[in-house]
């Protein structure tokens, strides 16, 4: 079962990706997602492109067993994040 250390790492990694995406650094975000094994690589970049400049914050973070989703042996823990994005003024 994930612990506070793992969730802390997940939080820092997600927040780092959000900062890169907020800057509009698409290649940097792509690289970040590959290194972090994030499945938000394509959706995040499209979202940023369509919405334009914005800033985000992580509202909540938990974990879930995604074994069935990834057809992997249980448990396959993944971070589940609730984010808020606001237009940059």
N, CA, C and O atoms as CSV, one atom per row, in Angstrom:
chain,resi,resn,atom,element,x,y,z
A,1,UNK,N,N,0.850,-1.176,0.000
A,1,UNK,CA,C,0.000,0.000,0.000
A,1,UNK,C,C,0.897,1.240,0.000
A,1,UNK,O,O,1.881,1.287,0.738
A,2,UNK,N,N,0.567,2.252,-0.826
A,2,UNK,CA,C,1.371,3.472,-0.850
A,2,UNK,C,C,1.410,4.147,0.515
A,2,UNK,O,O,0.478,4.036,1.312
A,3,UNK,N,N,2.506,4.847,0.764
A,3,UNK,CA,C,2.654,5.555,2.040
A,3,UNK,C,C,2.862,7.044,1.784
A,3,UNK,O,O,2.842,7.489,0.636
A,4,UNK,N,N,3.060,7.804,2.839
A,4,UNK,CA,C,3.203,9.254,2.708
A,4,UNK,C,C,4.444,9.639,1.903
A,4,UNK,O,O,4.454,10.680,1.246
A,5,UNK,N,N,5.483,8.817,1.947
A,5,UNK,CA,C,6.685,9.101,1.164
A,5,UNK,C,C,6.377,9.022,-0.328
A,5,UNK,O,O,6.765,9.898,-1.102
A,6,UNK,N,N,5.677,7.965,-0.717
A,6,UNK,CA,C,5.305,7.796,-2.123
A,6,UNK,C,C,4.344,8.864,-2.595
A,6,UNK,O,O,4.478,9.379,-3.705
A,7,UNK,N,N,3.375,9.201,-1.759
A,7,UNK,CA,C,2.431,10.255,-2.127
A,7,UNK,C,C,3.128,11.612,-2.204
A,7,UNK,O,O,2.762,12.446,-3.032
A,8,UNK,N,N,4.118,11.840,-1.358
A,8,UNK,CA,C,4.888,13.077,-1.422
A,8,UNK,C,C,5.649,13.186,-2.733
A,8,UNK,O,O,5.677,14.245,-3.359
A,9,UNK,N,N,6.265,12.083,-3.144
A,9,UNK,CA,C,6.969,12.062,-4.423
A,9,UNK,C,C,5.985,12.303,-5.565
A,9,UNK,O,O,6.277,13.068,-6.484
A,10,UNK,N,N,4.836,11.662,-5.512
A,10,UNK,CA,C,3.813,11.860,-6.544
A,10,UNK,C,C,3.391,13.328,-6.599
A,10,UNK,O,O,3.272,13.899,-7.683
A,11,UNK,N,N,3.167,13.933,-5.448
A,11,UNK,CA,C,2.758,15.344,-5.396
A,11,UNK,C,C,3.815,16.242,-6.033
A,11,UNK,O,O,3.491,17.097,-6.857
A,12,UNK,N,N,5.071,16.051,-5.653
A,12,UNK,CA,C,6.146,16.880,-6.211
A,12,UNK,C,C,6.280,16.687,-7.719
A,12,UNK,O,O,6.514,17.646,-8.453
A,13,UNK,N,N,6.133,15.463,-8.172
A,13,UNK,CA,C,6.256,15.158,-9.595
A,13,UNK,C,C,5.110,15.778,-10.385
A,13,UNK,O,O,5.332,16.363,-11.446
A,14,UNK,N,N,3.893,15.653,-9.877
A,14,UNK,CA,C,2.731,16.240,-10.555
A,14,UNK,C,C,2.836,17.759,-10.573
A,14,UNK,O,O,2.586,18.380,-11.606
A,15,UNK,N,N,3.198,18.359,-9.462
A,15,UNK,CA,C,3.326,19.814,-9.408
A,15,UNK,C,C,4.425,20.320,-10.343
A,15,UNK,O,O,4.281,21.381,-10.950
A,16,UNK,N,N,5.510,19.573,-10.462
A,16,UNK,CA,C,6.576,19.959,-11.397
A,16,UNK,C,C,6.050,19.930,-12.826
A,16,UNK,O,O,6.331,20.837,-13.611
A,17,UNK,N,N,5.294,18.898,-13.166
A,17,UNK,CA,C,4.704,18.813,-14.503
A,17,UNK,C,C,3.721,19.940,-14.766
A,17,UNK,O,O,3.665,20.473,-15.875
A,18,UNK,N,N,2.947,20.307,-13.751
A,18,UNK,CA,C,1.997,21.406,-13.908
A,18,UNK,C,C,2.723,22.718,-14.167
A,18,UNK,O,O,2.263,23.530,-14.970
A,19,UNK,N,N,3.858,22.936,-13.497
A,19,UNK,CA,C,4.637,24.156,-13.711
A,19,UNK,C,C,5.197,24.208,-15.134
A,19,UNK,O,O,5.186,25.260,-15.773
A,20,UNK,N,N,5.678,23.084,-15.616
A,20,UNK,CA,C,6.221,23.019,-16.982
A,20,UNK,C,C,5.108,23.304,-17.986
A,20,UNK,O,O,5.299,24.076,-18.925
A,21,UNK,N,N,3.968,22.696,-17.793
A,21,UNK,CA,C,2.839,22.892,-18.701
A,21,UNK,C,C,2.339,24.332,-18.650
A,21,UNK,O,O,1.987,24.897,-19.685
A,22,UNK,N,N,2.302,24.924,-17.478
A,22,UNK,CA,C,1.862,26.310,-17.341
A,22,UNK,C,C,2.749,27.258,-18.146
A,22,UNK,O,O,2.266,28.262,-18.668
A,23,UNK,N,N,4.034,26.948,-18.250
A,23,UNK,CA,C,4.968,27.781,-19.026
A,23,UNK,C,C,4.772,27.603,-20.533
A,23,UNK,O,O,5.286,28.391,-21.327
A,24,UNK,N,N,4.034,26.575,-20.919
A,24,UNK,CA,C,3.861,26.295,-22.344
A,24,UNK,C,C,5.055,25.586,-22.948
A,24,UNK,O,O,5.249,25.620,-24.163
A,25,UNK,N,N,5.858,24.945,-22.114
A,25,UNK,CA,C,7.040,24.206,-22.564
A,25,UNK,C,C,6.600,22.789,-22.933
A,25,UNK,O,O,6.715,21.860,-22.134
A,26,UNK,N,N,6.094,22.643,-24.159
A,26,UNK,CA,C,5.526,21.364,-24.578
A,26,UNK,C,C,6.564,20.247,-24.621
A,26,UNK,O,O,6.285,19.130,-24.187
A,27,UNK,N,N,7.752,20.532,-25.136
A,27,UNK,CA,C,8.773,19.485,-25.190
A,27,UNK,C,C,9.232,19.106,-23.775
A,27,UNK,O,O,9.435,17.928,-23.481
A,28,UNK,N,N,9.392,20.091,-22.919
A,28,UNK,CA,C,9.763,19.807,-21.535
A,28,UNK,C,C,8.695,18.979,-20.834
A,28,UNK,O,O,9.014,18.072,-20.065
A,29,UNK,N,N,7.416,19.293,-21.100
A,29,UNK,CA,C,6.321,18.529,-20.495
A,29,UNK,C,C,6.302,17.102,-21.037
A,29,UNK,O,O,6.080,16.152,-20.286
A,30,UNK,N,N,6.532,16.953,-22.329
A,30,UNK,CA,C,6.598,15.618,-22.929
A,30,UNK,C,C,7.691,14.791,-22.254
A,30,UNK,O,O,7.468,13.641,-21.878
A,31,UNK,N,N,8.859,15.380,-22.107
A,31,UNK,CA,C,9.981,14.692,-21.461
A,31,UNK,C,C,9.653,14.349,-20.012
A,31,UNK,O,O,9.929,13.242,-19.550
A,32,UNK,N,N,9.068,15.297,-19.305
A,32,UNK,CA,C,8.666,15.067,-17.913
A,32,UNK,C,C,7.708,13.874,-17.811
A,32,UNK,O,O,7.871,13.014,-16.945
A,33,UNK,N,N,6.717,13.827,-18.692
A,33,UNK,CA,C,5.729,12.745,-18.649
A,33,UNK,C,C,6.357,11.381,-18.927
A,33,UNK,O,O,5.991,10.383,-18.307
A,34,UNK,N,N,7.294,11.346,-19.852
A,34,UNK,CA,C,7.981,10.079,-20.145
A,34,UNK,C,C,8.751,9.627,-18.912
A,34,UNK,O,O,8.671,8.462,-18.523
A,35,UNK,N,N,9.493,10.534,-18.298
A,35,UNK,CA,C,10.278,10.187,-17.111
A,35,UNK,C,C,9.388,9.818,-15.929
A,35,UNK,O,O,9.728,8.921,-15.158
A,36,UNK,N,N,8.254,10.499,-15.777
A,36,UNK,CA,C,7.352,10.251,-14.648
A,36,UNK,C,C,6.368,9.120,-14.924
A,36,UNK,O,O,5.600,8.733,-14.043
A,37,UNK,N,N,6.390,8.591,-16.143
A,37,UNK,CA,C,5.447,7.539,-16.558
A,37,UNK,C,C,4.003,8.023,-16.419
A,37,UNK,O,O,3.126,7.299,-15.949
A,38,UNK,N,N,3.786,9.269,-16.842
A,38,UNK,CA,C,2.460,9.881,-16.772
A,38,UNK,C,C,1.687,9.587,-18.049
A,38,UNK,O,O,2.227,9.683,-19.151
A,39,UNK,N,N,0.420,9.229,-17.892
A,39,UNK,CA,C,-0.420,9.003,-19.067
A,39,UNK,C,C,-1.142,10.284,-19.497
A,39,UNK,O,O,-2.021,10.240,-20.357
A,40,UNK,N,N,-0.773,11.425,-18.900
A,40,UNK,CA,C,-1.395,12.708,-19.251
A,40,UNK,C,C,-0.583,13.460,-20.312
A,40,UNK,O,O,-0.836,14.637,-20.569
A,41,UNK,N,N,0.376,12.793,-20.917
A,41,UNK,CA,C,1.281,13.463,-21.852
A,41,UNK,C,C,0.524,14.150,-22.988
A,41,UNK,O,O,0.688,15.353,-23.190
A,42,UNK,N,N,-0.278,13.433,-23.712
A,42,UNK,CA,C,-0.975,14.015,-24.855
A,42,UNK,C,C,-2.103,14.939,-24.414
A,42,UNK,O,O,-2.222,16.056,-24.917
A,43,UNK,N,N,-2.927,14.485,-23.484
A,43,UNK,CA,C,-4.081,15.281,-23.044
A,43,UNK,C,C,-3.643,16.597,-22.413
A,43,UNK,O,O,-4.273,17.629,-22.644
A,44,UNK,N,N,-2.587,16.579,-21.629
A,44,UNK,CA,C,-2.109,17.797,-20.982
A,44,UNK,C,C,-1.667,18.838,-21.996
A,44,UNK,O,O,-1.976,20.020,-21.850
A,45,UNK,N,N,-0.953,18.411,-23.011
A,45,UNK,CA,C,-0.464,19.350,-24.018
A,45,UNK,C,C,-1.602,19.914,-24.863
A,45,UNK,O,O,-1.612,21.104,-25.178
A,46,UNK,N,N,-2.545,19.078,-25.224
A,46,UNK,CA,C,-3.695,19.548,-25.994
A,46,UNK,C,C,-4.526,20.523,-25.157
A,46,UNK,O,O,-4.962,21.561,-25.654
A,47,UNK,N,N,-4.741,20.183,-23.889
A,47,UNK,CA,C,-5.496,21.052,-22.989
A,47,UNK,C,C,-4.834,22.422,-22.899
A,47,UNK,O,O,-5.515,23.440,-23.011
A,48,UNK,N,N,-3.527,22.464,-22.699
A,48,UNK,CA,C,-2.796,23.734,-22.590
A,48,UNK,C,C,-2.869,24.520,-23.889
A,48,UNK,O,O,-3.045,25.738,-23.870
A,49,UNK,N,N,-2.736,23.835,-25.011
A,49,UNK,CA,C,-2.776,24.501,-26.305
A,49,UNK,C,C,-4.149,25.137,-26.546
A,49,UNK,O,O,-4.236,26.276,-27.003
A,50,UNK,N,N,-5.208,24.406,-26.240
A,50,UNK,CA,C,-6.556,24.912,-26.468
A,50,UNK,C,C,-6.955,26.012,-25.484
A,50,UNK,O,O,-7.625,26.970,-25.868
A,51,UNK,N,N,-6.556,25.884,-24.244
A,51,UNK,CA,C,-6.936,26.854,-23.207
A,51,UNK,C,C,-6.014,28.055,-23.163
A,51,UNK,O,O,-6.423,29.123,-22.707
A,52,UNK,N,N,-4.793,27.913,-23.620
A,52,UNK,CA,C,-3.850,29.028,-23.589
A,52,UNK,C,C,-3.173,29.137,-22.232
A,52,UNK,O,O,-3.244,28.224,-21.409
A,53,UNK,N,N,-2.513,30.279,-22.011
A,53,UNK,CA,C,-1.774,30.472,-20.759
A,53,UNK,C,C,-2.676,30.327,-19.534
A,53,UNK,O,O,-3.763,30.902,-19.466
A,54,UNK,N,N,-2.200,29.553,-18.582
A,54,UNK,CA,C,-2.953,29.308,-17.359
A,54,UNK,C,C,-2.001,28.863,-16.268
A,54,UNK,O,O,-0.843,28.540,-16.533
A,55,UNK,N,N,-2.490,28.848,-15.052
A,55,UNK,CA,C,-1.711,28.322,-13.929
A,55,UNK,C,C,-2.607,27.332,-13.181
A,55,UNK,O,O,-3.829,27.472,-13.139
A,56,UNK,N,N,-1.963,26.342,-12.602
A,56,UNK,CA,C,-2.728,25.298,-11.937
A,56,UNK,C,C,-2.258,25.053,-10.524
A,56,UNK,O,O,-1.178,25.477,-10.114
A,57,UNK,N,N,-3.102,24.358,-9.800
A,57,UNK,CA,C,-2.694,23.920,-8.459
A,57,UNK,C,C,-3.339,22.566,-8.182
A,57,UNK,O,O,-4.415,22.246,-8.688
A,58,UNK,N,N,-2.661,21.809,-7.385
A,58,UNK,CA,C,-3.113,20.477,-6.994
A,58,UNK,C,C,-3.999,20.615,-5.766
A,58,UNK,O,O,-3.540,21.050,-4.709
A,59,UNK,N,N,-5.258,20.249,-5.903
A,59,UNK,CA,C,-6.208,20.393,-4.806
A,59,UNK,C,C,-6.218,19.192,-3.871
A,59,UNK,O,O,-6.361,19.341,-2.657
A,60,UNK,N,N,-6.065,18.004,-4.439
A,60,UNK,CA,C,-6.116,16.788,-3.623
A,60,UNK,C,C,-5.363,15.682,-4.349
A,60,UNK,O,O,-5.228,15.708,-5.573
A,61,UNK,N,N,-4.879,14.722,-3.592
A,61,UNK,CA,C,-4.118,13.618,-4.153
A,61,UNK,C,C,-4.384,12.367,-3.325
A,61,UNK,O,O,-4.351,12.394,-2.095
A,62,UNK,N,N,-4.644,11.287,-4.022
A,62,UNK,CA,C,-4.794,9.990,-3.376
A,62,UNK,C,C,-4.202,8.943,-4.305
A,62,UNK,O,O,-3.502,9.288,-5.257
A,63,UNK,N,N,-4.467,7.701,-4.050
A,63,UNK,CA,C,-3.959,6.627,-4.903
A,63,UNK,C,C,-5.095,5.652,-5.180
A,63,UNK,O,O,-6.093,5.600,-4.462
A,64,UNK,N,N,-4.909,4.891,-6.236
A,64,UNK,CA,C,-5.886,3.877,-6.592
A,64,UNK,C,C,-5.166,2.706,-7.246
A,64,UNK,O,O,-4.091,2.866,-7.825
A,65,UNK,N,N,-5.761,1.549,-7.147
A,65,UNK,CA,C,-5.210,0.355,-7.789
A,65,UNK,C,C,-5.768,0.294,-9.203
A,65,UNK,O,O,-6.964,0.074,-9.394
A,66,UNK,N,N,-4.906,0.487,-10.190
A,66,UNK,CA,C,-5.315,0.518,-11.585
A,66,UNK,C,C,-4.936,-0.765,-12.318
A,66,UNK,O,O,-4.727,-0.740,-13.531
A,67,UNK,N,N,-4.845,-1.876,-11.609
A,67,UNK,CA,C,-4.445,-3.138,-12.229
A,67,UNK,C,C,-5.345,-3.512,-13.400
A,67,UNK,O,O,-4.853,-3.913,-14.454
A,68,UNK,N,N,-6.650,-3.384,-13.226
A,68,UNK,CA,C,-7.587,-3.749,-14.300
A,68,UNK,C,C,-7.440,-2.813,-15.492
A,68,UNK,O,O,-7.513,-3.254,-16.639
A,69,UNK,N,N,-7.236,-1.537,-15.231
A,69,UNK,CA,C,-7.096,-0.548,-16.294
A,69,UNK,C,C,-5.879,-0.835,-17.164
A,69,UNK,O,O,-5.940,-0.708,-18.387
A,70,UNK,N,N,-4.775,-1.221,-16.534
A,70,UNK,CA,C,-3.534,-1.466,-17.259
A,70,UNK,C,C,-3.283,-2.947,-17.535
A,70,UNK,O,O,-2.231,-3.322,-18.053
A,71,UNK,N,N,-4.256,-3.782,-17.186
A,71,UNK,CA,C,-4.117,-5.226,-17.393
A,71,UNK,C,C,-2.795,-5.717,-16.791
A,71,UNK,O,O,-2.025,-6.425,-17.439
A,72,UNK,N,N,-2.557,-5.325,-15.547
A,72,UNK,CA,C,-1.331,-5.654,-14.829
A,72,UNK,C,C,-1.676,-6.386,-13.541
A,72,UNK,O,O,-2.810,-6.313,-13.069
A,73,UNK,N,N,-0.712,-7.086,-12.974
A,73,UNK,CA,C,-0.993,-7.784,-11.718
A,73,UNK,C,C,-1.256,-6.791,-10.579
A,73,UNK,O,O,-0.577,-5.770,-10.467
A,74,UNK,N,N,-2.235,-7.098,-9.746
A,74,UNK,CA,C,-2.517,-6.211,-8.613
A,74,UNK,C,C,-1.458,-6.373,-7.524
A,74,UNK,O,O,-0.874,-7.451,-7.411
A,75,UNK,N,N,-1.196,-5.374,-6.741
A,75,UNK,CA,C,-1.717,-4.024,-6.964
A,75,UNK,C,C,-0.826,-3.254,-7.925
A,75,UNK,O,O,0.392,-3.433,-7.932
A,76,UNK,N,N,-1.423,-2.413,-8.721
A,76,UNK,CA,C,-0.714,-1.495,-9.607
A,76,UNK,C,C,-1.151,-0.099,-9.202
A,76,UNK,O,O,-2.129,0.436,-9.723
A,77,UNK,N,N,-0.413,0.484,-8.264
A,77,UNK,CA,C,-0.802,1.765,-7.676
A,77,UNK,C,C,-0.507,2.910,-8.619
A,77,UNK,O,O,0.558,2.967,-9.232
A,78,UNK,N,N,-1.461,3.824,-8.730
A,78,UNK,CA,C,-1.265,5.053,-9.485
A,78,UNK,C,C,-1.785,6.223,-8.661
A,78,UNK,O,O,-2.679,6.065,-7.830
A,79,UNK,N,N,-1.215,7.393,-8.901
A,79,UNK,CA,C,-1.681,8.607,-8.233
A,79,UNK,C,C,-2.970,9.075,-8.900
A,79,UNK,O,O,-3.106,9.017,-10.122
A,80,UNK,N,N,-3.895,9.532,-8.098
A,80,UNK,CA,C,-5.151,10.100,-8.584
A,80,UNK,C,C,-5.225,11.526,-8.066
A,80,UNK,O,O,-5.381,11.751,-6.866
A,81,UNK,N,N,-5.113,12.489,-8.973
A,81,UNK,CA,C,-5.007,13.895,-8.586
A,81,UNK,C,C,-6.237,14.691,-9.008
A,81,UNK,O,O,-6.817,14.451,-10.067
A,82,UNK,N,N,-6.616,15.630,-8.171
A,82,UNK,CA,C,-7.647,16.606,-8.493
A,82,UNK,C,C,-6.932,17.945,-8.655
A,82,UNK,O,O,-6.303,18.438,-7.719
A,83,UNK,N,N,-7.034,18.528,-9.853
A,83,UNK,CA,C,-6.327,19.762,-10.169
A,83,UNK,C,C,-7.313,20.861,-10.516
A,83,UNK,O,O,-8.444,20.610,-10.931
A,84,UNK,N,N,-6.845,22.087,-10.332
A,84,UNK,CA,C,-7.613,23.259,-10.769
A,84,UNK,C,C,-6.713,24.091,-11.674
A,84,UNK,O,O,-5.561,24.364,-11.337
A,85,UNK,N,N,-7.245,24.487,-12.818
A,85,UNK,CA,C,-6.522,25.359,-13.728
A,85,UNK,C,C,-7.302,26.646,-13.915
A,85,UNK,O,O,-8.515,26.616,-14.124
A,86,UNK,N,N,-6.616,27.770,-13.843
A,86,UNK,CA,C,-7.227,29.084,-14.016
A,86,UNK,C,C,-6.493,29.835,-15.132
A,86,UNK,O,O,-5.273,29.722,-15.256
A,87,UNK,N,N,-7.229,30.599,-15.938
A,87,UNK,CA,C,-6.560,31.400,-16.973
A,87,UNK,C,C,-5.563,32.364,-16.343
A,87,UNK,O,O,-5.786,32.897,-15.256
A,88,UNK,N,N,-4.471,32.572,-17.046
A,88,UNK,CA,C,-3.472,33.519,-16.577
A,88,UNK,C,C,-3.912,34.917,-16.991
A,88,UNK,O,O,-4.228,35.148,-18.158
A,89,UNK,N,N,-3.933,35.818,-16.076
A,89,UNK,CA,C,-4.385,37.190,-16.370
A,89,UNK,C,C,-3.239,38.098,-16.730
A,89,UNK,O,O,-3.450,39.280,-17.003
